[in-house]
């Protein structure tokens, strides 16, 4: 397992945790659950480490991943993009066959199965309610 937190993501996380005075107590929790427009969605929150979590540290801050989410995130990189129109934490996930246009959900890759194109997963309906 080679999950990593880039220097840019660590700096941004440190800044957020310092604002809340929680650098030593909490970290960024990255979770995967069913949902979103591509089948699985990423959830992020500031949280305390839990039993069984995988903890990745960089520059004194921590990325926390629960055991159920870990298989979907193996070898992923959590980065931070500070561009004007798309700032935020970004996940580069080699386990995703396809990501939704909004970047918050993905279709997990399945060995030997070619993902089928579904226009509902191209970002045009991201965040819309049925």
PyMOL commands that set and color helices and strands:
alter all, ss='L'
color gray80, all
select helices_A, chain A and resi 7-19+67-73+119-121
alter helices_A, ss='H'
color red, helices_A
select strands_A, chain A and resi 4-5+27-34+40-47+54-58+61-65+77-81+88-92+96-99+105-108
alter strands_A, ss='S'
color yellow, strands_A
deselect
rebuild
show_as cartoon
